[in-house]
Amino acid sequence: MNKIKSLKNIFRTSGTKHGAYSVGMTVLVLAVVIVFNLVVGQIPEAYRNLDVSSTKIYDISDTTTELLDNLDSEVDMKVLAVKDDTDERITTFLSRYASLSDKINVEWIDPVLHPSALTDYDTTENTIVISCEDTGKTTTVSFNDILVMDQYSYYYYGTTSYTEFDGEGQLTGAVNYVTNEADHTIYQTTGHGESTLSTTITDLMEKNSYTLSEVNLLMSTSIPEDCDLLLMYAPTTDLSEDEAQMLRDYLAGGGKAMILFGDTSSADLPNLAGVLSEYGIEAADGYIADPTRCYQGNYYYIFPELSVSGDLADNISSEMVLLTNAHGMNLTDPERDTISTTSFMSSSDQAYAVTEETQQQGSYTLGAVATETIESTDEEESDSGDDAETDTAEAEDTSDSAESDSEEAMESRLTVISAGSLIDQSITDTFPQLENTQIFMNAVTANFEGVQNLSIEAKSLGTEYNTIQHTGVLSLLVIFGIPAVILIGGFVVWFRRRRA
């Protein structure tokens, strides 16, 4: 009995009570943590991962959100990969992407457990097969296109690292392709020393489901019938007279053309300049220097003023576009009253057109669009036989119907940009924060009715460093002021306690 009493007395001590309280609180905290983890585990993966990266690789743009909100067809995504072995960035992004629309169905298929799946879908491991049953279209996206590997580090140092994350661009382009029944073909001219489009631009066109082909006008009698846009990029030699007439006929029939000039301006290409002059666009002599809107004191590296609206203004926020070695243009009266020509990119009024002999100050057009509404009146011939008099009423009804159907308005569109450097890879890749590619793709998309620019660039995975370029008052306060206040405050507290 004495031993039992002594044990009871032990548990009645203040030390034991405090210990029991601590144990109880520990058990309670552990229980709360376990329950919290269980609750969090039930939250969809798309919302469990917070994007705290500087590049915001999980952020999805309004362009994609709008596309997914307007989906009318079911889109299936078959992910042929081992989910546990897949990079977490891909699994997280896929989950977030699918959560934006109930029309997106994601299914993971383990190719190790189901090896026949690779044969069934005619593809390889670590691939997403995107399909739409309503349109019957199917395409694939490889993990290597989403997480872009640094090839230089891999081949020279044997290390695996990634430079870009292109989840949104690849998936949005694929969804747009499989759900959109309309196809658009862009023909790029050859045979005049044209420059080659960079992979950055061709990738953006592919994401927008544009088919890019080539055409040599010297070897053709006409521009292909399936040409939705004729693109001429930095020609160095002129069109022949027959080619110039071919371009006129194409535009007169409601065609769309886009011309970007390189080091050779239209002034040095008289036949091409003659076509542009009909649409109210003439070249200014020399290169454009703009001291008020230049890059770090280089007058020939200029930031033009943008005056965009409609399709050209889609997702243009900063209005920062960089051009180098740009030629100027002046807008004149078009040859026909049906033609309307407007500028969407220009220099400031403090710019100069500089040649070896002169410097002419003024405001110069750097990008312009000319449109013309063309009425097509294909009249149907009515029978004029012997029975015409007996069927007069029927003939009148047919004539009225034919007249209303035959009048179909078409719009030709000519887009001219005086600086091919707009899409030069040395600029677009060096300054990804600029909107060069956005304004270019908007200009391309504006040629297609009812089409939105859905080409989304990849996000860089490069490390960003915070550097102090100007040590002003705020910088000095952060670096020296705050630490000094903390040290002095600590010393005062220590000194008071020592004297107490």
C-alpha positions, 0 to 999 in steps of 0.5 A, spaced: 500 500 500 505 504 501 508 503 494 501 505 491 501 511 495 508 513 493 506 512 486 500 517 486 504 522 490 509 522 484 504 524 479 501 529 484 508 533 483 508 539 479 514 537 475 509 531 473 503 535 472 507 539 467 510 533 463 503 530 462 501 537 460 507 537 455 506 530 453 498 531 451 500 538 447 505 534 443 500 528 442 495 534 440 499 537 435 501 531 432 494 529 431 492 536 428 498 535 423 496 528 421 489 530 420 491 536 416 496 532 412 490 527 410 486 533 408 491 536 404 492 529 401 485 530 398 486 536 395 487 536 387 495 536 385 493 542 381 492 546 387 497 543 392 503 546 389 505 553 390 509 556 384 514 560 387 519 560 382 521 567 378 519 564 371 512 562 374 512 556 370 505 553 372 502 560 371 497 559 365 495 565 361 489 568 359 489 566 352 489 559 354 484 560 359 479 563 354 481 557 349 479 552 354 473 556 357 470 556 350 471 548 348 465 545 345 469 538 344 472 533 348 479 532 348 483 526 350 490 526 353 493 519 354 500 520 357 504 514 355 509 514 361 511 512 368 507 517 373 512 516 379 518 517 374 516 523 371 519 530 372 514 533 378 514 539 374 510 536 368 505 532 372 503 538 376 502 542 370 498 537 367 494 537 373 493 544 373 492 544 365 486 539 366 483 542 372 481 549 367 476 545 363 471 539 364 473 538 357 480 535 358 481 528 360 488 526 362 489 518 363 496 516 365 498 509 361 504 505 364 508 503 358 511 498 362 505 495 364 502 496 358 507 495 352 502 494 347 500 502 348 506 504 344 504 500 338 497 502 339 498 509 339 504 509 334 509 513 338 514 512 344 515 513 351 514 519 355 509 522 350 502 525 350 497 523 345 492 529 344 486 527 340 479 530 339 473 525 337 469 530 334 474 532 329 478 526 328 485 529 329 490 527 333 497 529 335 503 528 340 507 532 345 514 529 347 516 531 354 523 533 351 519 539 348 516 541 354 522 540 358 527 543 353 534 540 355 541 544 355 544 540 349 551 544 350 552 542 357 549 535 356 554 533 350 560 537 353 560 536 360 555 530 361 550 534 365 543 534 365 540 541 365 534 544 362 533 551 359 526 552 358 519 549 360 514 549 354 508 546 357 503 551 356 505 553 349 505 545 347 499 543 350 495 549 348 498 549 341 496 541 341 489 542 343 488 548 338 490 543 333 485 537 334 479 542 336 480 546 330 477 544 323 480 550 319 487 549 316 491 555 314 497 555 309 503 560 309 507 560 303 514 563 304 517 566 297 524 563 295 529 565 289 530 573 291 535 572 297 530 571 302 532 570 309 531 563 313 525 564 319 528 562 325 526 556 329 523 561 334 518 563 329 517 557 326 515 553 332 510 559 334 507 558 327 507 550 329 503 552 335 498 556 332 497 550 327 500 554 321 502 550 315 509 553 312 511 551 305 515 555 300 514 557 293 518 560 287 514 565 283 519 564 278 517 557 277 510 558 278 504 561 273 500 563 279 500 563 287 498 557 289 490 556 290 491 554 298 495 560 299 492 563 305 498 568 306 504 570 302 510 571 306 516 575 303 522 575 309 528 580 307 529 579 300 535 582 297 533 582 289 527 584 286 521 581 283 521 580 276 515 584 272 511 578 271 512 576 279 510 583 280 504 582 276 502 576 279 503 579 286 498 584 284 493 579 281 493 575 288 492 581 292 486 584 287 483 577 288 482 578 295 489 575 297 493 576 303 501 578 303 506 580 308 513 583 307 519 584 311 525 588 309 532 587 311 538 591 309 535 592 302 529 597 302 524 597 297 527 603 294 532 598 291 527 593 289 523 598 283 518 592 281 516 591 288 516 598 290 511 599 284 506 594 287 507 598 294 506 604 291 499 603 289 497 601 296 500 608 299 507 605 301 513 608 299 520 608 302 524 613 305 532 614 304 537 611 309 536 608 315 532 610 321 536 613 327 532 615 333 535 619 339 529 619 343 527 612 343 534 608 342 537 602 346 543 604 351 545 610 346 545 606 340 541 611 335 540 605 330 537 600 335 530 603 336 524 602 340 518 604 335 511 607 338 506 602 337 499 604 335 495 597 335 488 595 335 484 589 334 487 583 333 494 587 332 493 589 340 492 582 343 496 581 349 500 587 347 502 590 354 509 593 355 509 595 347 516 594 348 519 592 341 526 593 339 528 594 331 535 595 329 537 597 322 530 599 320 528 603 314 523 608 314 517 608 310 512 614 308 504 613 307 502 616 301 495 616 297 493 609 295 492 608 287 485 607 288 479 609 293 478 602 295 484 602 299 485 604 306 493 604 309 494 605 316 501 605 320 501 601 326 509 602 328 513 608 327 519 612 330 518 618 334 518 625 330 525 626 333 528 621 328 532 622 322 533 618 316 540 618 315 544 617 308 551 618 307 550 625 304 543 627 308 540 627 315 532 628 314 528 629 321 521 627 321 516 621 323 517 615 319 512 609 318 516 602 320 510 598 320 503 599 315 497 595 313 493 596 307 486 593 306 482 593 300 475 591 300 473 587 293 466 586 291 466 579 287 460 579 282 460 572 279 453 573 275 449 566 273 447 566 266 440 564 265 437 560 260 434 564 254 431 559 250 424 558 247 421 557 254 423 563 257 417 567 256 413 561 259 417 561 265 418 569 266 416 568 274 420 563 275 426 566 272 425 573 276 425 569 282 432 565 280 435 572 278 434 575 285 437 569 288 443 569 284 444 576 285 444 576 292 448 570 292 453 572 287 455 579 291 461 576 296 465 582 299 472 580 300 478 583 303 485 583 301 491 585 306 498 587 305 502 588 311 509 591 310 514 592 316 521 595 314 525 592 319 526 584 318 530 585 325 523 584 328 524 577 328 531 576 328 533 571 333 539 575 336 534 580 338 528 575 340 532 570 344 536 575 347 531 580 350 525 575 351 521 580 355 520 584 349 514 583 344 517 582 338 514 575 336 508 577 339 507 583 334 509 579 329 504 573 330 499 578 331 500 581 324 500 574 321 494 572 325 490 578 323 490 575 316 485 569 318 478 571 319 476 568 326 483 566 328 486 568 335 494 568 336 495 562 340 502 561 340 505 562 347 513 562 348 517 557 352 519 560 359 526 560 361 529 556 367 535 560 367 537 562 374 535 570 375 540 574 380 538 580 384 544 585 382 544 592 385 546 597 379 545 603 383 546 604 390 542 610 392 539 612 399 534 606 399 540 601 397 544 604 403 539 604 408 537 596 406 545 594 406 547 598 412 542 602 416 537 596 418 543 592 420 546 598 424 539 599 428 539 592 430 546 592 432 545 598 436 538 596 439 541 589 441 547 593 445 542 598 448 538 592 451 544 588 453 547 594 457 541 595 461 540 588 463 547 588 465 546 594 469 540 592 473 
